[in-house]
Amino acid sequence: MKDLHKIVKSNKEVVDEEQLLEFVKHNLSIEAHKKVEDNIADDPFLMDAVEGLNEVSNKEQINQSIVELNQHLSKLVQNKSKRKQKRRLPANKWATLAVVVVLFLSVITYFMIHLQGGK
């Protein structure tokens, strides 16, 4: 939860978040603007990030939007992992039921064989 202000969460960040936000707000020098454009051209993920940031109408609320999106994403990931854990239980119950049924049939077969052999 401490990284909620991050836009790009990769280990090899060529463009940091501040530069990206300044690029979208058009507050960079010409040299820095060119550097960011070159990095965007090389990285499709970064290009998508810039396109998404350009969709925000109020550029001053971008930071708040990033925090909200990351919180929502964290909740979705947690809910998905909880659902996966819940799905495992029925599979284990079915496996247990199958083992019990096989054992029950084995015991019945054993007694049937011994009852016929005793006659």
N, C-alpha and C positions, 0 to 999 in steps of 0.2 A: 504494500500500500504506500510505501514511501516514494515510489517512482510514478506517482499519478500525474506529475507535471511533464513527463517525458512524452515526446511525440514519436521519436524513432528509438526503439529499444534494441539496438544491435551493439555488438562488441566493437565493430569497426566503423565508428561514426566518422564520416568524412566531413559532414556538415552537422554542426551542433544545432540544438533546438533554437537557441537565441538567433543564430544566423538565419535559420529557416523562417522564423517568425518575422524577422526584420526584412527578409526577402519578400515575403507576402505583403507586408505593410509598405514596401518600396522605400525603406529607410537605409539601404546599404550604399556604400560607395560604388562607383562604376567597376572598380577592380574586384571588390568582394562580390558584387552582383554577377560578374562574369564567371567567377570561380564557382559560385553556387549553381549557375546555369549549366556549367560543364558537368558538375557532379549529378545534377538532375538528369541530364541527357544519358549518363552512364548507368543510372540506377532506376529501374522501373518502379520500385517501391517508393523511392523518394519522389518520383514524379507523381505517383498516386497521392502521396501525402500533401504535396503542394496543390494538386487539383482539389483535394478535399478542403484544405485551408482556404483556398480561393472561394469556395462555396459559402463560407461563413460571411454573412452580410455585415455584421458589426465586428470589425477587426480587433477592437479593444476587448471583446469578450472571448477571444480565442483560448486564452489560458483556462478560463472557467469551463469552456466546452471540452477541452482536452481532459480536464480532471473528471468531468461528468462521464465522458465516453470511456475512460479507463476504469472508473468505478463500475459502470454498467457491464463492461467486458469481464471484469473480475467476478462479478456476481453470476454472469452466465457460465463462466468456466467452473465456478464452485457448484452451481446447480447441476451442470452436466456430470461432474464427477460424482455427486451424490446419487444421481439417477443411475449411473453405471454400477455403483455399489449396491443399490437396491435391486438391480437386475440380476446380480450374481446370486442372491439368496434363492430365488425360485429355481435356478439351475442346480444349485446344491440340493434343494429339496427333491427335485426330480431324480437326481442321481441317487440320493438316499433311498427314495421309493423304489427305484429300479433294483438296487442291491437287495432290499428287503424282499421284493417279489421273487428275485432269482433264488435267494436263500429259502424262501417258503416253498417254491416249486422243487428245489433240491431235496428238502426234508420230506415232502410228500412223495417224491419219486423213490427216495431211500426206503420209506416205510412200505410202499407198494411192492417194491422188489423183494423185501424181506418177508412180507405177508404171502406172496406167491411162492416163495422158496420154501416156506414152512409147511405147505400143504402136501 
